Structure formats: structure tokens, C-alpha cells
Amino acid sequence: MNSKQIEYFLEVARQGNFTKAAQLLYTAQPALSRQIANLEEELDVTLFERGKSGTQLTSIGQKYYELFLQTKQAMDELALEAKKNGMQAMEQIRIGIPEGWDLNKIVVRLGQRLKEEAIPVEVGFRSYNYRGMMAQIQANGLDALIGPERMIRSMSNLTYVALPPIRNVLICSEESMPSEVGINQVMHDLRGKKLLLLGQEESPLIQEYQINYFDTKGLKLEYVEYHNVDSILLDVSVGKGIAILDSFSRGIHDAGIACLPLDLEMPICFAWKASRDTEVMRTFAEHLQVVWQNL
């Protein structure tokens, strides 16, 4: 006896007709008849009385019908429960990233890795300036963020893991770049240039970090504050000043801009709210670390 025989038996009993039952089961009538005959032979009973007026259950057939109906219902319920237990609910994670970062390669490779490992998570990336990202994580608009370690450690109720640091680059107009490219030569030739920074209100920690770097090089530069990176890139390209950006920043290789890697790295973290400290989140963080390290 098998589940197909039970299904066929129940349908014939409901329809009272082999031909109609075969049509509803999308099978040939001879095949249906054979399945019922095999079932009767196995049970050693006659389940149906076949006549010109149709097919009727015998008295023993009626008892088997009630038994098999309960069995079928129980089997369906168990199958549904097994399916639910086998399906993990997808955990959604909203991640903030700094405005202007190009993380396309990381996002693609991370998505492939999560799919291969069957990690039940759906990830959405949203870009903000630093101030906006901090506000969003505090207002529950984000579940996690990627950003400078100093910024992340300034906020409470976050759990974080370190990511490989990001190399910083100096950008200037192509005309301003010295012919002999080297960090010492560039620092010498850029004396008197204006340093273009994100405003104190937008990113106080990043501004302090960049100014301190030039202090270590013995440079005291006049600086101008901007509200966004796009404006900085535009003014750099036309020779209005220099800037330090992350190597992930979009636009640093645009026409009119020269780019020089610095002996400066920014520590980066992936952080998430304490309320979202789940096993899935920690597993996601581990995969993010692996992908980041293998760039």
C-alpha cells in the first residue's frame, strides 16, 4: 500500500465513477483501475461494488474510506509541518554605508557567498553621510552599518567586528600633481594648497582624523568645509584644493583628478544594534569579514 493508492481510492469513492476520478487525477482509467485492484488484493477485501448505476463503496470499503481519509489528512498536516520546520524565516538586515563608497564588488561577492552557504538573510544597503548614518542607526532606521571605527565606537548599544582597514588617498587636480610622484615630494609641492573637508557638522571625527594626518607631516593647511563629497570632487578637479578620501570613494579616478595612495589607513568596523544581536547577524558578519579580506 502506498500514498498514491490511498489518494486514488479516496477520489473514486468521492466521485462514485472511475472515469471521472481518472480525469480529476490526470491519469488513465486503466492505470487507476489497476491501482484499486492492487489495493483490494493487498487488503484481501472488495472495496467497491461496480454496476451500471455507478461505483458504490461496500460496507468494509466505507470503513476503509473513513480510515484512509483520516490518514490522508494526518499525512498532509505532517508534510506541512515538516515544510515549515525546514524553512528558516529570512532575516532582513538594513545596512548603512558611507555616502560615495563604491562597494559593488563586495556586495556581489557577499550575495554569492550567502546564497552558497544558504544563510537565511536578505540584505539592503543604504548610503548616508556620516551624520545621517549615525542618526538612522539611533532612530532604528538601520539595523547595522559599516564605517570608521572611531565613529562607531562613539555610539552606544552597538556590537561590532573589525574589518580590514581602508587605504586613504590624496586627490588633487591632474595639473597640480608633481611630475615626481612620491608622498614626500607631493607634501612639499602641496604647501599652500587648501584642504577641502566635509564640514564639522557632517563628520567631526573624520575631519579631525584628516587634519591630524597633515599635522604629522608638518603641514598646517587652510581648509574649507563642504556638505558633500561630490562638491569636493568637483572643486578638486578644477584646482581649488586637495582632499583625502577613502580608496572606496567613487570619483577618485574621474577625469581631471589625480590620485595618490597615502601611508594612511582608516580602521573600519561592521556594527549592529544590540537588539539585533542574533546568530544570523553574527554569521553574516563573519562572511562579510571573509569577503572584505579577499578583495
C-alpha positions in Angstrom: 0.0 0.0 0.0 1.2 3.5 -0.8 0.1 7.1 -0.7 -0.9 7.0 -4.4 -3.2 4.1 -3.9 -4.9 5.8 -0.9 -5.3 9.0 -3.0 -6.8 7.1 -5.9 -9.2 5.2 -3.6 -10.4 8.3 -1.9 -11.1 10.1 -5.2 -13.0 7.1 -6.7 -15.1 6.9 -3.5 -15.9 10.7 -3.7 -16.8 10.6 -7.4 -18.6 7.2 -7.5 -17.2 6.9 -11.0 -13.8 5.6 -12.3 -13.8 7.7 -15.4 -14.5 11.0 -13.7 -11.9 10.1 -10.9 -9.3 9.4 -13.6 -9.9 12.7 -15.2 -9.5 14.6 -12.0 -6.4 12.7 -11.1 -4.9 13.3 -14.6 -4.3 9.6 -15.1 -5.6 7.0 -17.5 -8.6 4.9 -16.3 -6.9 1.5 -16.8 -4.0 2.7 -14.6 -6.5 3.9 -12.0 -8.3 0.6 -12.1 -5.1 -1.4 -11.7 -4.1 0.6 -8.6 -7.5 0.0 -7.0 -7.3 -3.7 -7.9 -3.9 -4.0 -6.3 -5.1 -2.3 -3.2 -8.1 -4.7 -2.9 -5.8 -7.6 -3.4 -3.4 -6.4 -0.8 -6.2 -5.8 1.8 -7.9 -9.0 0.6 -11.3 -7.2 0.5 -13.7 -5.8 -2.1 -13.8 -2.1 -1.7 -16.3 -1.2 -4.4 -19.4 -2.6 -5.9 -19.3 -1.8 -9.6 -22.6 -1.6 -11.5 -24.4 0.2 -14.3 -25.6 2.9 -11.9 -22.0 3.6 -10.8 -19.5 2.6 -8.2 -20.5 2.3 -4.6 -18.4 1.5 -1.5 -19.0 -1.8 0.1 -19.6 -1.8 3.9 -15.9 -2.7 4.5 -15.0 -0.2 1.8 -16.8 2.5 3.8 -14.8 1.7 6.9 -11.5 1.9 4.9 -12.7 5.2 3.4 -13.1 6.7 6.9 -9.7 5.3 7.9 -7.9 6.4 4.8 -9.4 9.9 4.9 -8.1 10.4 8.4 -4.7 9.0 7.3 -4.5 11.4 4.3 -5.4 14.4 6.5 -2.8 13.4 9.1 -0.1 12.9 6.3 -0.9 16.3 4.8 -0.6 18.0 8.2 2.7 16.3 8.9 4.0 17.3 5.4 3.1 21.0 6.0 4.7 20.9 9.5 7.9 19.4 8.0 8.0 22.1 5.3 7.6 24.9 7.9 10.4 23.4 10.1 12.6 23.1 7.1 12.2 26.7 6.0 14.0 29.3 8.1 12.5 32.7 8.2 14.6 35.2 6.2 16.1 37.8 8.5 16.2 41.2 6.9 19.2 43.5 7.6 19.3 47.2 6.7 22.9 48.3 6.5 24.1 51.9 6.2 27.3 52.7 4.3 29.1 56.0 3.9 27.9 58.2 1.1 30.0 57.9 -2.0 31.5 54.5 -1.3 31.6 52.0 -4.2 31.0 48.6 -2.6 29.6 46.9 -5.7 32.3 44.1 -5.8 31.8 43.4 -2.1 28.0 43.3 -2.4 28.1 40.9 -5.4 30.6 38.5 -3.8 28.8 38.7 -0.4 25.5 37.9 -2.1 27.0 34.9 -3.8 28.6 33.6 -0.7 25.4 33.9 1.4 23.5 32.1 -1.3 26.0 29.3 -1.5 26.0 28.8 2.3 22.2 29.1 2.5 22.3 31.9 5.1 18.7 33.0 5.7 19.2 36.7 5.3 18.0 39.5 3.0 20.4 42.5 2.9 19.7 46.0 1.9 22.4 48.7 1.6 21.6 52.4 2.1 24.1 55.2 1.8 24.2 58.3 4.1 26.6 60.9 5.1 28.2 60.1 8.4 25.9 62.3 10.4 22.8 60.8 8.7 24.0 57.2 9.2 24.5 57.8 12.9 21.0 59.3 13.2 19.5 56.4 11.3 21.0 53.7 13.5 19.9 55.5 16.6 16.4 56.0 15.3 16.0 52.3 14.2 16.1 53.3 10.6 19.1 50.9 10.2 20.0 47.6 11.8 23.7 47.8 11.1 26.3 50.0 9.5 29.8 49.9 8.0 32.0 52.9 8.9 35.1 54.2 10.6 35.9 52.6 13.9 36.2 56.0 15.7 32.7 56.9 14.6 31.2 53.6 15.6 32.9 53.4 18.9 31.5 56.9 19.8 28.0 55.4 19.7 26.4 53.2 22.5 24.5 49.9 22.3 26.4 48.6 19.2 28.2 45.3 18.8 30.9 45.4 16.2 33.6 43.4 14.5 36.7 44.8 12.8 37.1 44.8 9.0 40.4 45.2 7.2 41.3 48.9 7.2 40.7 51.1 4.1 43.7 52.8 2.5 43.3 56.6 2.1 44.2 58.5 -1.0 45.2 62.1 -1.6 43.4 63.7 -4.6 44.3 66.8 -6.5 43.8 68.2 -9.9 45.9 66.5 -12.6 47.7 69.8 -13.2 48.7 70.0 -9.5 50.2 66.5 -9.3 54.1 66.7 -9.3 55.9 65.0 -12.1 58.0 63.1 -9.5 55.2 61.3 -7.6 56.1 60.3 -4.1 54.5 61.2 -0.8 57.3 63.4 0.4 57.5 65.3 -2.9 53.8 65.7 -3.0 53.6 67.0 0.5 56.3 69.6 -0.3 54.7 70.7 -3.5 51.2 71.0 -2.0 52.2 73.5 0.6 49.9 76.5 0.4 47.0 74.4 -1.1 43.6 74.5 0.5 42.4 71.3 2.2 38.7 70.5 1.2 36.9 68.7 4.1 33.5 67.5 4.9 32.1 70.0 7.4 32.5 69.6 11.1 28.7 69.2 11.4 28.8 66.4 8.8 31.7 64.4 10.1 33.7 65.9 13.1 35.7 62.7 13.7 36.8 62.3 10.1 37.7 66.0 9.8 39.9 65.7 12.9 41.5 62.5 11.6 42.5 64.2 8.3 43.8 67.4 9.9 45.9 65.3 12.3 47.5 63.5 9.4 48.8 66.7 7.8 50.0 67.8 11.3 52.2 64.7 11.4 53.7 65.7 8.1 54.4 69.2 9.4 51.8 70.9 7.2 49.3 73.5 8.5 46.9 73.8 5.7 44.0 76.3 5.4 40.8 74.2 5.0 37.4 74.8 3.5 34.3 72.9 4.6 31.8 71.2 2.3 28.5 69.5 2.8 29.1 66.5 0.5 31.8 64.6 -1.3 30.5 65.4 -4.8 31.2 69.1 -4.3 34.7 68.3 -3.0 35.5 66.2 -6.1 34.2 68.9 -8.4 36.4 71.6 -6.9 39.4 69.4 -6.7 39.1 68.6 -10.4 39.3 72.4 -11.2 42.3 73.0 -8.9 40.6 74.7 -6.0 42.3 72.4 -3.4 43.2 68.9 -2.3 41.4 66.3 -0.3 41.8 63.0 1.4 39.2 60.4 0.5 38.8 56.6 1.0 40.1 54.3 -1.7 36.5 53.1 -2.0 35.2 56.5 -2.9 33.5 56.9 -6.2 35.0 59.6 -8.4 38.6 59.5 -7.3 39.6 58.2 -10.8 37.4 60.7 -12.7 38.8 62.9 -15.5 40.8 65.8 -14.2 41.6 64.2 -10.8 45.0 62.7 -9.9 45.0 60.1 -7.1 48.0 59.2 -4.8 47.8 56.4 -2.2 48.8 57.6 1.2 50.7 56.0 4.1 47.4 56.3 6.0 44.8 53.6 6.7 41.4 54.1 8.3 40.2 51.3 10.7 36.8 50.1 9.6 34.1 48.2 11.5 30.8 46.5 10.8 28.5 47.2 13.7 24.9 46.2 14.6 22.4 47.2 17.2 22.3 45.2 20.4 18.6 44.5 19.8 19.7 42.7 16.5 22.4 40.6 18.0 21.2 37.3 16.6 23.0 34.2 15.4 22.2 35.1 11.8 23.7 38.6 12.3 26.9 37.2 13.7 27.1 34.6 10.8 26.6 37.5 8.3 29.4 39.5 10.0 31.8 36.5 9.7 31.0 36.2 5.9 31.4 39.9 5.4 34.8 39.8 7.1 35.9 36.9 4.7 34.7 38.7 1.6 36.3 42.0 2.7 39.7 40.3 3.4 39.7 38.6 0.0 39.2 41.8 -2.1 
